[in-house]
Amino acid sequence: MIWDWSYAVDILPELLRGLVVTVEAVLVGTILALALGLLWTVCRRSPRRWLSYPTSLWVEFVRSTPLLVQIYFLFYMLPEIGLTLSPLLTGLLALGIHYSAYTSEVYRAGLNTVPRGQWDAARALNFSRYQTYRHVIFPQAIPPVIPALGNYVIAMFKDTPMLSAITVLELLQRAKILGKESFRFLEPLTLVGGMYLVASLLAGVGVAWLERRLAMDKE
């Protein structure tokens, strides 16, 4: 099969629409994963066992089950309890929940690097638990784990094709549809590979910039 530039140009707008859906999924999924992961981490460190134990079990459960199974579960089970979401919203929720379990472990590793004396100093200053985390612990724990968190953002880019299992028209799904319509898969799949590569590289550059920015602010 010979590369057809005219066909590649014709399908580019359709693929770009799929790229927009993919980027939206990654952005929203990342926000959910970072926020929920931080919540799981704080809950797991709670002195209240009724809170820390179930949270730890939840994180381990999510980490130990495949993302695709979680996507199907939410897509088919949420309507059973009266919560009907669009395929895209269901996919965003699944991505956020799945990766929150991994970001929770990253946050936990960062918190474990903070010296015990910092906690004792905050307690001596009569800081509340919220003030301790907000003003003392998080500023020291989060910057070192930014690269690890960035790796999961890039991994999320590569997992978005799984959303096609619940009819989300993301980038790869649109390429497959175009290929089936024209019986030409070389151009759409090659363009998709290039778009994923560029998006991942840009995400890596963004993470590196954020890491440098936080290092400068710390100085």
Solvent accessible surface area in square Angstrom, and as a share of the most:
residue,aa,sasa,rsa
1,M,147,0.65
2,I,151,0.77
3,W,67,0.23
4,D,51,0.27
5,W,183,0.64
6,S,75,0.48
7,Y,36,0.14
8,A,5,0.04
9,V,95,0.54
10,D,107,0.55
11,I,9,0.05
12,L,64,0.32
13,P,69,0.43
14,E,45,0.20
15,L,0,0.00
16,L,80,0.40
17,R,127,0.46
18,G,0,0.00
19,L,38,0.19
20,V,83,0.48
21,V,27,0.15
22,T,0,0.00
23,V,52,0.30
24,E,79,0.35
25,A,1,0.00
26,V,3,0.02
27,L,108,0.54
28,V,59,0.34
29,G,0,0.00
30,T,20,0.12
31,I,116,0.59
32,L,54,0.27
33,A,2,0.02
34,L,58,0.29
35,A,60,0.46
36,L,41,0.20
37,G,0,0.00
38,L,48,0.24
39,L,86,0.43
40,W,43,0.15
41,T,0,0.00
42,V,42,0.24
43,C,20,0.12
44,R,39,0.14
45,R,72,0.26
46,S,14,0.09
47,P,101,0.63
48,R,133,0.48
49,R,171,0.62
50,W,182,0.64
51,L,53,0.27
52,S,9,0.06
53,Y,129,0.49
54,P,71,0.44
55,T,14,0.08
56,S,32,0.21
57,L,130,0.65
58,W,98,0.34
59,V,0,0.00
60,E,74,0.33
61,F,122,0.51
62,V,3,0.02
63,R,87,0.32
64,S,88,0.57
65,T,32,0.19
66,P,80,0.51
67,L,8,0.04
68,L,67,0.33
69,V,86,0.49
70,Q,22,0.10
71,I,0,0.00
72,Y,85,0.33
73,F,124,0.52
74,L,24,0.12
75,F,53,0.22
76,Y,129,0.49
77,M,85,0.38
78,L,20,0.10
79,P,61,0.38
80,E,129,0.58
81,I,131,0.67
82,G,69,0.67
83,L,85,0.42
84,T,108,0.63
85,L,54,0.27
86,S,53,0.34
87,P,45,0.29
88,L,54,0.27
89,L,93,0.46
90,T,3,0.02
91,G,0,0.00
92,L,15,0.08
93,L,51,0.26
94,A,1,0.00
95,L,0,0.00
96,G,0,0.00
97,I,32,0.16
98,H,14,0.06
99,Y,9,0.03
100,S,0,0.00
101,A,1,0.01
102,Y,52,0.20
103,T,3,0.02
104,S,0,0.00
105,E,37,0.16
106,V,16,0.09
107,Y,14,0.05
108,R,85,0.31
109,A,55,0.43
110,G,1,0.01
111,L,3,0.01
112,N,93,0.48
113,T,95,0.55
114,V,12,0.07
115,P,80,0.50
116,R,147,0.54
117,G,42,0.40
118,Q,63,0.28
119,W,23,0.08
120,D,63,0.33
121,A,51,0.40
122,A,2,0.01
123,R,143,0.52
124,A,87,0.68
125,L,119,0.59
126,N,135,0.69
127,F,73,0.30
128,S,56,0.36
129,R,109,0.40
130,Y,155,0.59
131,Q,75,0.33
132,T,11,0.06
133,Y,11,0.04
134,R,125,0.46
135,H,107,0.48
136,V,27,0.15
137,I,0,0.00
138,F,34,0.14
139,P,67,0.42
140,Q,60,0.26
141,A,2,0.01
142,I,42,0.21
143,P,29,0.18
144,P,83,0.52
145,V,16,0.09
146,I,16,0.08
147,P,52,0.33
148,A,38,0.30
149,L,13,0.06
150,G,4,0.04
151,N,98,0.50
152,Y,63,0.24
153,V,29,0.17
154,I,42,0.21
155,A,31,0.24
156,M,2,0.01
157,F,15,0.06
158,K,131,0.56
159,D,31,0.16
160,T,0,0.00
161,P,28,0.17
162,M,71,0.32
163,L,0,0.00
164,S,25,0.16
165,A,40,0.31
166,I,1,0.01
167,T,97,0.56
168,V,7,0.04
169,L,78,0.39
170,E,1,0.00
171,L,0,0.00
172,L,52,0.26
173,Q,37,0.16
174,R,37,0.13
175,A,0,0.00
176,K,78,0.33
177,I,65,0.33
178,L,25,0.12
179,G,0,0.00
180,K,133,0.56
181,E,125,0.56
182,S,41,0.26
183,F,163,0.68
184,R,57,0.21
185,F,79,0.33
186,L,68,0.34
187,E,0,0.00
188,P,0,0.00
189,L,76,0.38
190,T,68,0.40
191,L,40,0.20
192,V,5,0.03
193,G,41,0.39
194,G,32,0.31
195,M,23,0.10
196,Y,30,0.11
197,L,108,0.54
198,V,83,0.48
199,A,13,0.10
200,S,20,0.13
201,L,108,0.54
202,L,120,0.60
203,A,20,0.16
204,G,28,0.27
205,V,95,0.55
206,G,36,0.35
207,V,29,0.17
208,A,38,0.29
209,W,132,0.46
210,L,70,0.35
211,E,71,0.32
212,R,138,0.51
213,R,114,0.41
214,L,50,0.25
215,A,50,0.39
216,M,133,0.59
217,D,97,0.50
218,K,147,0.62
219,E,178,0.80
